[in-house]
Amino acid sequence: MAGWDERIALLEADFPGWHIWRSNAGRWWATRTGSVLRRDELGTGRVMTLDADDETDLRGQLAAQVGMDSELEG
C-alpha cells in the first residue's frame, strides 16, 4: 500500500479542485480550492469542506460532490 503522501496525491489527481489531507487524529479532509463559494452558490448538499473516517468514505463523498457540481454546470 502506498504511503499517505502518495495516497493523497492520487485522490487529488482523481478529484481536481480539491485539496486533501489527513489530520494527526487520523481523519481525512478535503476542501475546495480556488474561489470560495458563498452558501447560495453551493446549493443544497454542496459543501466547501468534507471530512471522513477513512479514505474510502472521503472518496465517496468527493464523488458525490463532483456529481452535484456536474448537475449544476449541466
CHARMM internal coordinates of N, CA and C (Angstrom, degrees):
IC EDIT
DIST 1 N 1 CA 1.4569
DIST 1 CA 1 C 1.5279
ANGL 1 N 1 CA 1 C 108.57
DIST 1 C 2 N 1.3041
ANGL 1 CA 1 C 2 N 115.90
DIHE 1 N 1 CA 1 C 2 N 139.39
DIST 2 N 2 CA 1.4617
ANGL 1 C 2 N 2 CA 121.19
DIHE 1 CA 1 C 2 N 2 CA -179.33
DIST 2 CA 2 C 1.5225
ANGL 2 N 2 CA 2 C 110.41
DIHE 1 C 2 N 2 CA 2 C -68.27
DIST 2 C 3 N 1.3384
ANGL 2 CA 2 C 3 N 115.90
DIHE 2 N 2 CA 2 C 3 N 158.48
DIST 3 N 3 CA 1.4576
ANGL 2 C 3 N 3 CA 121.18
DIHE 2 CA 2 C 3 N 3 CA 176.64
DIST 3 CA 3 C 1.5158
ANGL 3 N 3 CA 3 C 110.74
DIHE 2 C 3 N 3 CA 3 C -72.41
DIST 3 C 4 N 1.3343
ANGL 3 CA 3 C 4 N 114.90
DIHE 3 N 3 CA 3 C 4 N 173.10
DIST 4 N 4 CA 1.4738
ANGL 3 C 4 N 4 CA 120.62
DIHE 3 CA 3 C 4 N 4 CA -177.13
DIST 4 CA 4 C 1.5190
ANGL 4 N 4 CA 4 C 111.60
DIHE 3 C 4 N 4 CA 4 C -57.23
DIST 4 C 5 N 1.3129
ANGL 4 CA 4 C 5 N 117.48
DIHE 4 N 4 CA 4 C 5 N -46.71
DIST 5 N 5 CA 1.4689
ANGL 4 C 5 N 5 CA 119.91
DIHE 4 CA 4 C 5 N 5 CA -177.27
DIST 5 CA 5 C 1.5267
ANGL 5 N 5 CA 5 C 111.44
DIHE 4 C 5 N 5 CA 5 C -59.99
DIST 5 C 6 N 1.3296
ANGL 5 CA 5 C 6 N 116.38
DIHE 5 N 5 CA 5 C 6 N -42.07
DIST 6 N 6 CA 1.4543
ANGL 5 C 6 N 6 CA 120.19
DIHE 5 CA 5 C 6 N 6 CA 179.95
DIST 6 CA 6 C 1.5291
ANGL 6 N 6 CA 6 C 111.19
DIHE 5 C 6 N 6 CA 6 C -67.34
DIST 6 C 7 N 1.3247
ANGL 6 CA 6 C 7 N 116.56
DIHE 6 N 6 CA 6 C 7 N -41.34
DIST 7 N 7 CA 1.4659
ANGL 6 C 7 N 7 CA 120.36
DIHE 6 CA 6 C 7 N 7 CA 179.87
DIST 7 CA 7 C 1.5268
ANGL 7 N 7 CA 7 C 110.87
DIHE 6 C 7 N 7 CA 7 C -65.11
DIST 7 C 8 N 1.3141
ANGL 7 CA 7 C 8 N 116.41
DIHE 7 N 7 CA 7 C 8 N -40.49
DIST 8 N 8 CA 1.4628
ANGL 7 C 8 N 8 CA 120.59
DIHE 7 CA 7 C 8 N 8 CA 177.74
DIST 8 CA 8 C 1.5303
ANGL 8 N 8 CA 8 C 110.05
DIHE 7 C 8 N 8 CA 8 C -65.20
DIST 8 C 9 N 1.3346
ANGL 8 CA 8 C 9 N 117.05
DIHE 8 N 8 CA 8 C 9 N -43.59
DIST 9 N 9 CA 1.4631
ANGL 8 C 9 N 9 CA 120.85
DIHE 8 CA 8 C 9 N 9 CA 178.97
DIST 9 CA 9 C 1.5290
ANGL 9 N 9 CA 9 C 110.72
DIHE 8 C 9 N 9 CA 9 C -60.38
DIST 9 C 10 N 1.3222
ANGL 9 CA 9 C 10 N 117.70
DIHE 9 N 9 CA 9 C 10 N -39.39
DIST 10 N 10 CA 1.4631
ANGL 9 C 10 N 10 CA 120.82
DIHE 9 CA 9 C 10 N 10 CA 178.02
DIST 10 CA 10 C 1.5255
ANGL 10 N 10 CA 10 C 111.11
DIHE 9 C 10 N 10 CA 10 C -64.78
DIST 10 C 11 N 1.3280
ANGL 10 CA 10 C 11 N 117.05
DIHE 10 N 10 CA 10 C 11 N -43.32
DIST 11 N 11 CA 1.4632
ANGL 10 C 11 N 11 CA 120.15
DIHE 10 CA 10 C 11 N 11 CA 177.49
DIST 11 CA 11 C 1.5223
ANGL 11 N 11 CA 11 C 111.27
DIHE 10 C 11 N 11 CA 11 C -62.01
DIST 11 C 12 N 1.3267
ANGL 11 CA 11 C 12 N 116.56
DIHE 11 N 11 CA 11 C 12 N -43.92
DIST 12 N 12 CA 1.4668
ANGL 11 C 12 N 12 CA 119.58
DIHE 11 CA 11 C 12 N 12 CA 179.83
DIST 12 CA 12 C 1.5235
ANGL 12 N 12 CA 12 C 111.08
DIHE 11 C 12 N 12 CA 12 C -64.98
DIST 12 C 13 N 1.3302
ANGL 12 CA 12 C 13 N 117.43
DIHE 12 N 12 CA 12 C 13 N -33.30
DIST 13 N 13 CA 1.4664
ANGL 12 C 13 N 13 CA 120.36
DIHE 12 CA 12 C 13 N 13 CA 176.60
DIST 13 CA 13 C 1.5284
ANGL 13 N 13 CA 13 C 110.70
DIHE 12 C 13 N 13 CA 13 C -69.20
DIST 13 C 14 N 1.3298
ANGL 13 CA 13 C 14 N 116.59
DIHE 13 N 13 CA 13 C 14 N -36.26
DIST 14 N 14 CA 1.4636
ANGL 13 C 14 N 14 CA 120.96
DIHE 13 CA 13 C 14 N 14 CA 179.16
DIST 14 CA 14 C 1.5267
ANGL 14 N 14 CA 14 C 112.38
DIHE 13 C 14 N 14 CA 14 C -74.56
DIST 14 C 15 N 1.3422
ANGL 14 CA 14 C 15 N 116.19
DIHE 14 N 14 CA 14 C 15 N -25.78
DIST 15 N 15 CA 1.4592
ANGL 14 C 15 N 15 CA 121.27
DIHE 14 CA 14 C 15 N 15 CA -176.60
DIST 15 CA 15 C 1.5265
ANGL 15 N 15 CA 15 C 110.53
DIHE 14 C 15 N 15 CA 15 C -129.65
DIST 15 C 16 N 1.3397
ANGL 15 CA 15 C 16 N 117.01
DIHE 15 N 15 CA 15 C 16 N 73.43
DIST 16 N 16 CA 1.4586
ANGL 15 C 16 N 16 CA 120.28
DIHE 15 CA 15 C 16 N 16 CA 178.83
DIST 16 CA 16 C 1.5328
ANGL 16 N 16 CA 16 C 109.98
DIHE 15 C 16 N 16 CA 16 C -59.34
DIST 16 C 17 N 1.3179
ANGL 16 CA 16 C 17 N 115.15
DIHE 16 N 16 CA 16 C 17 N 146.36
DIST 17 N 17 CA 1.4577
ANGL 16 C 17 N 17 CA 119.56
DIHE 16 CA 16 C 17 N 17 CA -179.38
DIST 17 CA 17 C 1.5188
ANGL 17 N 17 CA 17 C 112.68
DIHE 16 C 17 N 17 CA 17 C 92.15
DIST 17 C 18 N 1.3274
ANGL 17 CA 17 C 18 N 116.60
DIHE 17 N 17 CA 17 C 18 N 3.30
DIST 18 N 18 CA 1.4649
ANGL 17 C 18 N 18 CA 121.90
DIHE 17 CA 17 C 18 N 18 CA 177.92
DIST 18 CA 18 C 1.5283
ANGL 18 N 18 CA 18 C 109.49
DIHE 17 C 18 N 18 CA 18 C -126.35
DIST 18 C 19 N 1.3311
ANGL 18 CA 18 C 19 N 115.81
DIHE 18 N 18 CA 18 C 19 N 136.45
DIST 19 N 19 CA 1.4677
ANGL 18 C 19 N 19 CA 122.18
DIHE 18 CA 18 C 19 N 19 CA 172.35
DIST 19 CA 19 C 1.5213
ANGL 19 N 19 CA 19 C 106.66
DIHE 18 C 19 N 19 CA 19 C -101.43
DIST 19 C 20 N 1.3229
ANGL 19 CA 19 C 20 N 116.60
DIHE 19 N 19 CA 19 C 20 N 128.86
DIST 20 N 20 CA 1.4639
ANGL 19 C 20 N 20 CA 121.82
DIHE 19 CA 19 C 20 N 20 CA -173.31
DIST 20 CA 20 C 1.5168
ANGL 20 N 20 CA 20 C 109.87
DIHE 19 C 20 N 20 CA 20 C -121.39
DIST 20 C 21 N 1.3300
ANGL 20 CA 20 C 21 N 115.59
DIHE 20 N 20 CA 20 C 21 N 142.08
DIST 21 N 21 CA 1.4612
ANGL 20 C 21 N 21 CA 120.61
DIHE 20 CA 20 C 21 N 21 CA 175.64
DIST 21 CA 21 C 1.5150
ANGL 21 N 21 CA 21 C 109.89
DIHE 20 C 21 N 21 CA 21 C -151.79
DIST 21 C 22 N 1.3222
ANGL 21 CA 21 C 22 N 115.16
DIHE 21 N 21 CA 21 C 22 N 165.47
DIST 22 N 22 CA 1.4564
ANGL 21 C 22 N 22 CA 122.74
DIHE 21 CA 21 C 22 N 22 CA 176.71
DIST 22 CA 22 C 1.5217
ANGL 22 N 22 CA 22 C 107.02
DIHE 21 C 22 N 22 CA 22 C -117.46
DIST 22 C 23 N 1.3264
ANGL 22 CA 22 C 23 N 116.18
DIHE 22 N 22 CA 22 C 23 N 127.66
DIST 23 N 23 CA 1.4626
ANGL 22 C 23 N 23 CA 120.23
DIHE 22 CA 22 C 23 N 23 CA -177.11
DIST 23 CA 23 C 1.5316
ANGL 23 N 23 CA 23 C 111.28
DIHE 22 C 23 N 23 CA 23 C -77.19
DIST 23 C 24 N 1.3200
ANGL 23 CA 23 C 24 N 115.39
DIHE 23 N 23 CA 23 C 24 N 165.96
DIST 24 N 24 CA 1.4633
ANGL 23 C 24 N 24 CA 120.54
DIHE 23 CA 23 C 24 N 24 CA 176.44
DIST 24 CA 24 C 1.5226
ANGL 24 N 24 CA 24 C 111.61
DIHE 23 C 24 N 24 CA 24 C -61.76
DIST 24 C 25 N 1.3213
ANGL 24 CA 24 C 25 N 116.94
DIHE 24 N 24 CA 24 C 25 N -25.22
DIST 25 N 25 CA 1.4667
ANGL 24 C 25 N 25 CA 121.84
DIHE 24 CA 24 C 25 N 25 CA 178.50
DIST 25 CA 25 C 1.5339
ANGL 25 N 25 CA 25 C 111.78
DIHE 24 C 25 N 25 CA 25 C -81.56
DIST 25 C 26 N 1.3411
ANGL 25 CA 25 C 26 N 117.07
DIHE 25 N 25 CA 25 C 26 N -4.44
DIST 26 N 26 CA 1.4518
ANGL 25 C 26 N 26 CA 120.89
DIHE 25 CA 25 C 26 N 26 CA 176.58
DIST 26 CA 26 C 1.5170
ANGL 26 N 26 CA 26 C 115.35
DIHE 25 C 26 N 26 CA 26 C 93.98
DIST 26 C 27 N 1.3333
ANGL 26 CA 26 C 27 N 117.20
DIHE 26 N 26 CA 26 C 27 N 2.95
DIST 27 N 27 CA 1.4767
ANGL 26 C 27 N 27 CA 119.84
DIHE 26 CA 26 C 27 N 27 CA 177.98
DIST 27 CA 27 C 1.5244
ANGL 27 N 27 CA 27 C 109.67
DIHE 26 C 27 N 27 CA 27 C -84.48
DIST 27 C 28 N 1.3124
ANGL 27 CA 27 C 28 N 115.00
DIHE 27 N 27 CA 27 C 28 N 152.08
DIST 28 N 28 CA 1.4514
ANGL 27 C 28 N 28 CA 122.31
DIHE 27 CA 27 C 28 N 28 CA 178.69
DIST 28 CA 28 C 1.5149
ANGL 28 N 28 CA 28 C 108.76
DIHE 27 C 28 N 28 CA 28 C -100.93
DIST 28 C 29 N 1.3282
ANGL 28 CA 28 C 29 N 116.49
DIHE 28 N 28 CA 28 C 29 N 137.59
DIST 29 N 29 CA 1.4657
ANGL 28 C 29 N 29 CA 123.16
DIHE 28 CA 28 C 29 N 29 CA -176.47
DIST 29 CA 29 C 1.5188
ANGL 29 N 29 CA 29 C 109.96
DIHE 28 C 29 N 29 CA 29 C -132.23
DIST 29 C 30 N 1.3317
ANGL 29 CA 29 C 30 N 115.38
DIHE 29 N 29 CA 29 C 30 N 151.38
DIST 30 N 30 CA 1.4669
ANGL 29 C 30 N 30 CA 121.60
DIHE 29 CA 29 C 30 N 30 CA 173.53
DIST 30 CA 30 C 1.5223
ANGL 30 N 30 CA 30 C 107.73
DIHE 29 C 30 N 30 CA 30 C -147.05
DIST 30 C 31 N 1.3187
ANGL 30 CA 30 C 31 N 115.54
DIHE 30 N 30 CA 30 C 31 N 139.43
DIST 31 N 31 CA 1.4552
ANGL 30 C 31 N 31 CA 120.12
DIHE 30 CA 30 C 31 N 31 CA 175.37
DIST 31 CA 31 C 1.5217
ANGL 31 N 31 CA 31 C 108.99
DIHE 30 C 31 N 31 CA 31 C -134.68
DIST 31 C 32 N 1.3056
ANGL 31 CA 31 C 32 N 115.23
DIHE 31 N 31 CA 31 C 32 N 146.12
DIST 32 N 32 CA 1.4552
ANGL 31 C 32 N 32 CA 119.50
DIHE 31 CA 31 C 32 N 32 CA 178.92
DIST 32 CA 32 C 1.5295
ANGL 32 N 32 CA 32 C 109.72
DIHE 31 C 32 N 32 CA 32 C -65.38
DIST 32 C 33 N 1.3160
ANGL 32 CA 32 C 33 N 116.19
DIHE 32 N 32 CA 32 C 33 N 144.55
DIST 33 N 33 CA 1.4555
ANGL 32 C 33 N 33 CA 121.55
DIHE 32 CA 32 C 33 N 33 CA 175.63
DIST 33 CA 33 C 1.5247
ANGL 33 N 33 CA 33 C 108.63
DIHE 32 C 33 N 33 CA 33 C -104.05
DIST 33 C 34 N 1.3017
ANGL 33 CA 33 C 34 N 116.32
DIHE 33 N 33 CA 33 C 34 N 169.11
DIST 34 N 34 CA 1.4594
ANGL 33 C 34 N 34 CA 119.70
DIHE 33 CA 33 C 34 N 34 CA -179.89
DIST 34 CA 34 C 1.5080
ANGL 34 N 34 CA 34 C 111.01
DIHE 33 C 34 N 34 CA 34 C 87.46
DIST 34 C 35 N 1.3039
ANGL 34 CA 34 C 35 N 116.11
DIHE 34 N 34 CA 34 C 35 N -147.49
DIST 35 N 35 CA 1.4605
ANGL 34 C 35 N 35 CA 121.88
DIHE 34 CA 34 C 35 N 35 CA -177.39
DIST 35 CA 35 C 1.5251
ANGL 35 N 35 CA 35 C 110.78
DIHE 34 C 35 N 35 CA 35 C -65.46
DIST 35 C 36 N 1.3060
ANGL 35 CA 35 C 36 N 115.14
DIHE 35 N 35 CA 35 C 36 N 138.12
DIST 36 N 36 CA 1.4573
ANGL 35 C 36 N 36 CA 120.40
DIHE 35 CA 35 C 36 N 36 CA 175.45
DIST 36 CA 36 C 1.5229
ANGL 36 N 36 CA 36 C 107.81
DIHE 35 C 36 N 36 CA 36 C -77.41
DIST 36 C 37 N 1.3122
ANGL 36 CA 36 C 37 N 115.52
DIHE 36 N 36 CA 36 C 37 N 128.26
DIST 37 N 37 CA 1.4520
ANGL 36 C 37 N 37 CA 120.50
DIHE 36 CA 36 C 37 N 37 CA -179.73
DIST 37 CA 37 C 1.5207
ANGL 37 N 37 CA 37 C 110.25
DIHE 36 C 37 N 37 CA 37 C -89.71
DIST 37 C 38 N 1.3190
ANGL 37 CA 37 C 38 N 115.32
DIHE 37 N 37 CA 37 C 38 N 140.38
DIST 38 N 38 CA 1.4674
ANGL 37 C 38 N 38 CA 119.46
DIHE 37 CA 37 C 38 N 38 CA 174.19
DIST 38 CA 38 C 1.5252
ANGL 38 N 38 CA 38 C 108.18
DIHE 37 C 38 N 38 CA 38 C -77.66
DIST 38 C 39 N 1.3167
ANGL 38 CA 38 C 39 N 115.75
DIHE 38 N 38 CA 38 C 39 N 160.79
DIST 39 N 39 CA 1.4600
ANGL 38 C 39 N 39 CA 120.73
DIHE 38 CA 38 C 39 N 39 CA -178.19
DIST 39 CA 39 C 1.5327
ANGL 39 N 39 CA 39 C 111.62
DIHE 38 C 39 N 39 CA 39 C -53.95
DIST 39 C 40 N 1.3261
ANGL 39 CA 39 C 40 N 117.74
DIHE 39 N 39 CA 39 C 40 N -42.86
DIST 40 N 40 CA 1.4611
ANGL 39 C 40 N 40 CA 119.45
DIHE 39 CA 39 C 40 N 40 CA -178.46
DIST 40 CA 40 C 1.5292
ANGL 40 N 40 CA 40 C 111.99
DIHE 39 C 40 N 40 CA 40 C -70.23
DIST 40 C 41 N 1.3285
ANGL 40 CA 40 C 41 N 118.18
DIHE 40 N 40 CA 40 C 41 N -22.15
DIST 41 N 41 CA 1.4637
ANGL 40 C 41 N 41 CA 121.32
DIHE 40 CA 40 C 41 N 41 CA 176.10
DIST 41 CA 41 C 1.5308
ANGL 41 N 41 CA 41 C 110.99
DIHE 40 C 41 N 41 CA 41 C -78.94
DIST 41 C 42 N 1.3181
ANGL 41 CA 41 C 42 N 116.00
DIHE 41 N 41 CA 41 C 42 N -26.00
DIST 42 N 42 CA 1.4575
ANGL 41 C 42 N 42 CA 119.31
DIHE 41 CA 41 C 42 N 42 CA 179.93
DIST 42 CA 42 C 1.5199
ANGL 42 N 42 CA 42 C 111.35
DIHE 41 C 42 N 42 CA 42 C -73.42
DIST 42 C 43 N 1.3151
ANGL 42 CA 42 C 43 N 116.46
DIHE 42 N 42 CA 42 C 43 N -43.54
DIST 43 N 43 CA 1.4550
ANGL 42 C 43 N 43 CA 119.94
DIHE 42 CA 42 C 43 N 43 CA -179.16
DIST 43 CA 43 C 1.5198
ANGL 43 N 43 CA 43 C 111.57
DIHE 42 C 43 N 43 CA 43 C 78.94
DIST 43 C 44 N 1.2920
ANGL 43 CA 43 C 44 N 115.79
DIHE 43 N 43 CA 43 C 44 N -177.26
DIST 44 N 44 CA 1.4498
ANGL 43 C 44 N 44 CA 121.39
DIHE 43 CA 43 C 44 N 44 CA -177.09
DIST 44 CA 44 C 1.5238
ANGL 44 N 44 CA 44 C 111.63
DIHE 43 C 44 N 44 CA 44 C -67.28
DIST 44 C 45 N 1.3163
ANGL 44 CA 44 C 45 N 116.15
DIHE 44 N 44 CA 44 C 45 N 122.24
DIST 45 N 45 CA 1.4535
ANGL 44 C 45 N 45 CA 121.49
DIHE 44 CA 44 C 45 N 45 CA 174.76
DIST 45 CA 45 C 1.5163
ANGL 45 N 45 CA 45 C 115.68
DIHE 44 C 45 N 45 CA 45 C 88.92
DIST 45 C 46 N 1.3238
ANGL 45 CA 45 C 46 N 117.89
DIHE 45 N 45 CA 45 C 46 N -22.31
DIST 46 N 46 CA 1.4628
ANGL 45 C 46 N 46 CA 119.83
DIHE 45 CA 45 C 46 N 46 CA 179.18
DIST 46 CA 46 C 1.5244
ANGL 46 N 46 CA 46 C 108.64
DIHE 45 C 46 N 46 CA 46 C -82.39
DIST 46 C 47 N 1.3192
ANGL 46 CA 46 C 47 N 116.66
DIHE 46 N 46 CA 46 C 47 N 138.03
DIST 47 N 47 CA 1.4611
ANGL 46 C 47 N 47 CA 121.57
DIHE 46 CA 46 C 47 N 47 CA -176.08
DIST 47 CA 47 C 1.5207
ANGL 47 N 47 CA 47 C 110.54
DIHE 46 C 47 N 47 CA 47 C -133.07
DIST 47 C 48 N 1.3215
ANGL 47 CA 47 C 48 N 115.29
DIHE 47 N 47 CA 47 C 48 N 161.70
DIST 48 N 48 CA 1.4714
ANGL 47 C 48 N 48 CA 121.12
DIHE 47 CA 47 C 48 N 48 CA 176.23
DIST 48 CA 48 C 1.5286
ANGL 48 N 48 CA 48 C 111.48
DIHE 47 C 48 N 48 CA 48 C -82.98
DIST 48 C 49 N 1.3529
ANGL 48 CA 48 C 49 N 116.78
DIHE 48 N 48 CA 48 C 49 N -35.45
DIST 49 N 49 CA 1.4633
ANGL 48 C 49 N 49 CA 121.36
DIHE 48 CA 48 C 49 N 49 CA -174.31
DIST 49 CA 49 C 1.5168
ANGL 49 N 49 CA 49 C 110.20
DIHE 48 C 49 N 49 CA 49 C -135.25
DIST 49 C 50 N 1.3259
ANGL 49 CA 49 C 50 N 115.28
DIHE 49 N 49 CA 49 C 50 N 140.59
DIST 50 N 50 CA 1.4577
ANGL 49 C 50 N 50 CA 123.12
DIHE 49 CA 49 C 50 N 50 CA 178.54
DIST 50 CA 50 C 1.5227
ANGL 50 N 50 CA 50 C 109.67
DIHE 49 C 50 N 50 CA 50 C -121.19
DIST 50 C 51 N 1.3261
ANGL 50 CA 50 C 51 N 116.47
DIHE 50 N 50 CA 50 C 51 N 152.96
DIST 51 N 51 CA 1.4563
ANGL 50 C 51 N 51 CA 119.65
DIHE 50 CA 50 C 51 N 51 CA 168.81
DIST 51 CA 51 C 1.5173
ANGL 51 N 51 CA 51 C 108.91
DIHE 50 C 51 N 51 CA 51 C -141.07
DIST 51 C 52 N 1.3283
ANGL 51 CA 51 C 52 N 115.99
DIHE 51 N 51 CA 51 C 52 N 152.99
DIST 52 N 52 CA 1.4599
ANGL 51 C 52 N 52 CA 121.10
DIHE 51 CA 51 C 52 N 52 CA -175.99
DIST 52 CA 52 C 1.5235
ANGL 52 N 52 CA 52 C 109.85
DIHE 51 C 52 N 52 CA 52 C -150.72
DIST 52 C 53 N 1.3246
ANGL 52 CA 52 C 53 N 114.75
DIHE 52 N 52 CA 52 C 53 N 159.86
DIST 53 N 53 CA 1.4638
ANGL 52 C 53 N 53 CA 120.65
DIHE 52 CA 52 C 53 N 53 CA 178.00
DIST 53 CA 53 C 1.5192
ANGL 53 N 53 CA 53 C 111.89
DIHE 52 C 53 N 53 CA 53 C -72.10
DIST 53 C 54 N 1.3461
ANGL 53 CA 53 C 54 N 116.36
DIHE 53 N 53 CA 53 C 54 N -30.03
DIST 54 N 54 CA 1.4618
ANGL 53 C 54 N 54 CA 118.59
DIHE 53 CA 53 C 54 N 54 CA -176.41
DIST 54 CA 54 C 1.5326
ANGL 54 N 54 CA 54 C 110.37
DIHE 53 C 54 N 54 CA 54 C -149.90
DIST 54 C 55 N 1.2929
ANGL 54 CA 54 C 55 N 114.48
DIHE 54 N 54 CA 54 C 55 N 172.98
DIST 55 N 55 CA 1.4657
ANGL 54 C 55 N 55 CA 121.61
DIHE 54 CA 54 C 55 N 55 CA -176.71
DIST 55 CA 55 C 1.5264
ANGL 55 N 55 CA 55 C 112.09
DIHE 54 C 55 N 55 CA 55 C -62.82
DIST 55 C 56 N 1.3078
ANGL 55 CA 55 C 56 N 117.30
DIHE 55 N 55 CA 55 C 56 N -40.27
DIST 56 N 56 CA 1.4573
ANGL 55 C 56 N 56 CA 121.24
DIHE 55 CA 55 C 56 N 56 CA -178.93
DIST 56 CA 56 C 1.5262
ANGL 56 N 56 CA 56 C 111.38
DIHE 55 C 56 N 56 CA 56 C -62.89
DIST 56 C 57 N 1.3241
ANGL 56 CA 56 C 57 N 116.21
DIHE 56 N 56 CA 56 C 57 N -44.21
DIST 57 N 57 CA 1.4651
ANGL 56 C 57 N 57 CA 120.47
DIHE 56 CA 56 C 57 N 57 CA 178.63
DIST 57 CA 57 C 1.5247
ANGL 57 N 57 CA 57 C 110.61
DIHE 56 C 57 N 57 CA 57 C -64.34
DIST 57 C 58 N 1.3370
ANGL 57 CA 57 C 58 N 116.82
DIHE 57 N 57 CA 57 C 58 N -42.31
DIST 58 N 58 CA 1.4642
ANGL 57 C 58 N 58 CA 119.46
DIHE 57 CA 57 C 58 N 58 CA 179.14
DIST 58 CA 58 C 1.5227
ANGL 58 N 58 CA 58 C 110.55
DIHE 57 C 58 N 58 CA 58 C -62.87
DIST 58 C 59 N 1.3248
ANGL 58 CA 58 C 59 N 116.74
DIHE 58 N 58 CA 58 C 59 N -42.29
DIST 59 N 59 CA 1.4696
ANGL 58 C 59 N 59 CA 120.72
DIHE 58 CA 58 C 59 N 59 CA 178.69
DIST 59 CA 59 C 1.5293
ANGL 59 N 59 CA 59 C 110.23
DIHE 58 C 59 N 59 CA 59 C -58.64
DIST 59 C 60 N 1.3169
ANGL 59 CA 59 C 60 N 117.09
DIHE 59 N 59 CA 59 C 60 N -42.93
DIST 60 N 60 CA 1.4598
ANGL 59 C 60 N 60 CA 120.76
DIHE 59 CA 59 C 60 N 60 CA 178.54
DIST 60 CA 60 C 1.5207
ANGL 60 N 60 CA 60 C 112.20
DIHE 59 C 60 N 60 CA 60 C -63.55
DIST 60 C 61 N 1.3220
ANGL 60 CA 60 C 61 N 116.51
DIHE 60 N 60 CA 60 C 61 N -42.14
DIST 61 N 61 CA 1.4608
ANGL 60 C 61 N 61 CA 120.09
DIHE 60 CA 60 C 61 N 61 CA 178.87
DIST 61 CA 61 C 1.5277
ANGL 61 N 61 CA 61 C 111.13
DIHE 60 C 61 N 61 CA 61 C -65.84
DIST 61 C 62 N 1.3302
ANGL 61 CA 61 C 62 N 116.22
DIHE 61 N 61 CA 61 C 62 N -40.34
DIST 62 N 62 CA 1.4680
ANGL 61 C 62 N 62 CA 119.94
DIHE 61 CA 61 C 62 N 62 CA 178.48
DIST 62 CA 62 C 1.5288
ANGL 62 N 62 CA 62 C 110.36
DIHE 61 C 62 N 62 CA 62 C -63.71
DIST 62 C 63 N 1.3248
ANGL 62 CA 62 C 63 N 117.13
DIHE 62 N 62 CA 62 C 63 N -42.35
DIST 63 N 63 CA 1.4656
ANGL 62 C 63 N 63 CA 120.62
DIHE 62 CA 62 C 63 N 63 CA 178.82
DIST 63 CA 63 C 1.5257
ANGL 63 N 63 CA 63 C 110.25
DIHE 62 C 63 N 63 CA 63 C -60.96
DIST 63 C 64 N 1.3205
ANGL 63 CA 63 C 64 N 116.82
DIHE 63 N 63 CA 63 C 64 N -40.08
DIST 64 N 64 CA 1.4658
ANGL 63 C 64 N 64 CA 120.38
DIHE 63 CA 63 C 64 N 64 CA 178.22
DIST 64 CA 64 C 1.5204
ANGL 64 N 64 CA 64 C 110.91
DIHE 63 C 64 N 64 CA 64 C -64.22
DIST 64 C 65 N 1.3385
ANGL 64 CA 64 C 65 N 117.79
DIHE 64 N 64 CA 64 C 65 N -40.99
DIST 65 N 65 CA 1.4536
ANGL 64 C 65 N 65 CA 121.06
DIHE 64 CA 64 C 65 N 65 CA 178.66
DIST 65 CA 65 C 1.5266
ANGL 65 N 65 CA 65 C 111.01
DIHE 64 C 65 N 65 CA 65 C -64.08
DIST 65 C 66 N 1.3145
ANGL 65 CA 65 C 66 N 116.45
DIHE 65 N 65 CA 65 C 66 N -42.70
DIST 66 N 66 CA 1.4690
ANGL 65 C 66 N 66 CA 120.78
DIHE 65 CA 65 C 66 N 66 CA 178.68
DIST 66 CA 66 C 1.5275
ANGL 66 N 66 CA 66 C 109.65
DIHE 65 C 66 N 66 CA 66 C -62.26
DIST 66 C 67 N 1.3267
ANGL 66 CA 66 C 67 N 117.04
DIHE 66 N 66 CA 66 C 67 N -40.09
DIST 67 N 67 CA 1.4630
ANGL 66 C 67 N 67 CA 120.52
DIHE 66 CA 66 C 67 N 67 CA 177.42
DIST 67 CA 67 C 1.5183
ANGL 67 N 67 CA 67 C 111.60
DIHE 66 C 67 N 67 CA 67 C -61.58
DIST 67 C 68 N 1.3388
ANGL 67 CA 67 C 68 N 116.68
DIHE 67 N 67 CA 67 C 68 N -44.26
DIST 68 N 68 CA 1.4632
ANGL 67 C 68 N 68 CA 120.14
DIHE 67 CA 67 C 68 N 68 CA 178.66
DIST 68 CA 68 C 1.5231
ANGL 68 N 68 CA 68 C 110.89
DIHE 67 C 68 N 68 CA 68 C -65.61
DIST 68 C 69 N 1.3409
ANGL 68 CA 68 C 69 N 116.43
DIHE 68 N 68 CA 68 C 69 N -38.69
DIST 69 N 69 CA 1.4731
ANGL 68 C 69 N 69 CA 120.08
DIHE 68 CA 68 C 69 N 69 CA 177.96
DIST 69 CA 69 C 1.5267
ANGL 69 N 69 CA 69 C 109.93
DIHE 68 C 69 N 69 CA 69 C -61.69
DIST 69 C 70 N 1.3139
ANGL 69 CA 69 C 70 N 117.13
DIHE 69 N 69 CA 69 C 70 N -42.26
DIST 70 N 70 CA 1.4678
ANGL 69 C 70 N 70 CA 121.63
DIHE 69 CA 69 C 70 N 70 CA -179.07
DIST 70 CA 70 C 1.5177
ANGL 70 N 70 CA 70 C 111.42
DIHE 69 C 70 N 70 CA 70 C -64.26
DIST 70 C 71 N 1.3424
ANGL 70 CA 70 C 71 N 116.41
DIHE 70 N 70 CA 70 C 71 N -39.88
DIST 71 N 71 CA 1.4708
ANGL 70 C 71 N 71 CA 120.41
DIHE 70 CA 70 C 71 N 71 CA 178.15
DIST 71 CA 71 C 1.5173
ANGL 71 N 71 CA 71 C 110.34
DIHE 70 C 71 N 71 CA 71 C -63.15
DIST 71 C 72 N 1.3214
ANGL 71 CA 71 C 72 N 116.74
DIHE 71 N 71 CA 71 C 72 N -39.33
DIST 72 N 72 CA 1.4623
ANGL 71 C 72 N 72 CA 121.37
DIHE 71 CA 71 C 72 N 72 CA -178.94
DIST 72 CA 72 C 1.5348
ANGL 72 N 72 CA 72 C 110.67
DIHE 71 C 72 N 72 CA 72 C -67.55
DIST 72 C 73 N 1.3249
ANGL 72 CA 72 C 73 N 116.13
DIHE 72 N 72 CA 72 C 73 N -39.94
DIST 73 N 73 CA 1.4598
ANGL 72 C 73 N 73 CA 121.06
DIHE 72 CA 72 C 73 N 73 CA -178.32
DIST 73 CA 73 C 1.5267
ANGL 73 N 73 CA 73 C 111.51
DIHE 72 C 73 N 73 CA 73 C -75.87
DIST 73 C 74 N 1.3403
ANGL 73 CA 73 C 74 N 115.65
DIHE 73 N 73 CA 73 C 74 N -31.57
DIST 74 N 74 CA 1.4570
ANGL 73 C 74 N 74 CA 121.77
DIHE 73 CA 73 C 74 N 74 CA -172.85
DIST 74 CA 74 C 1.4536
ANGL 74 N 74 CA 74 C 114.42
DIHE 73 C 74 N 74 CA 74 C -70.33
END
COOR INIT
IC SEED 1 N 1 CA 1 C
IC BUILD
